[in-house]
């Protein structure tokens, strides 16, 4: 198993106060403040379509950009100032024009596909929306309900759709070497915590001989999944509103998938045991979840390590605790994941990483 970083040496021994180190630390946090502001501006650029607009324009004035995006010019101009000082957008002070370099557009627009970081920047403002409620939970314990995160679920659907449209059929499913062939021949498949069901509908469209069932306890998400399936004319994709911790099926599926869903569960160990029971003897469980170490010290070198613990605090851990669950957390780690899969009764598990996806680990578990 590789996490692609080195664990730094930690020391908790007291030492003499270092004024220079304190000053450098203060400077670091001012940089963090500025980067957080850039994240919010980037989120706005993604949601308003400004990056897509800029990518389609030559060097243009704020008036031209606002007109093309159908947005208010004064707000666009101020946003452009922030993007210019962040060195995201190039500015010509003589012509008063702005230009999004092609290299930046490749990271911030739909051209980036699954690597569009503009999608992720929305999480900063979404965490801020529940900050006061989370502070209350720090004082009194418990967690928040899924219903308190409506925008988060829409964003996660958008993020996962970008990944699945790019790689689900060609890169992710083949990690279980026999799975594409079996899907083509026709098997029964369940997706656990399917959300808005886009992954299920992609698979159902690609493998019409197989039968797919998506489970999620969000009625809104299931309604969206059913609507997409209907629009695509899929007769082999079904969706059920169900807390997967209550799934009661023995040997009913040849394959089960779970895409970034297990760590959110109130009772993840129970869900893994249920999945194992639901599989037929020759079945396969493909689990995609966050790539991290179960040891905090091994996550220090991960460039987005603090983000993992933040999103867990504000969402993943909290929603589990809100259901009186264990609060496993986003950074439960690959070591614990492998251990829990074994405890659930899986006889063998392959651990995989994909070069273009630094955020997720891929587990192929068999009875």
Secondary structure by P-SEA (a helix, b strand, c coil): ccccccccccccccccccaaaaaaaaaaaaaaaaaaaaaaaaaaaaaaaaaaaaaacccccaaaaaaaacccaaaaaaaaaaaaaaccccccccccbbbbcaaaaacccccccccccccccaaaaaaaaaaaaaaaaaabbbbbcccccaaaaaaaaaaaaaaaaccccccccccccaaaaaaaabbbbbbccccccaaaaaaaaacccbbbbbbbccaaaaaaaaaaaaaaccccbbbbbcccccccccccccbbbbcccccccccaaaaaaaaaaaccccbbbbbbcccccccccccccccaaaaaaaaaaacaaaaaaaaccccccccccaaaaaaaaaaacccbbbbbcccccccbbbbbbcc
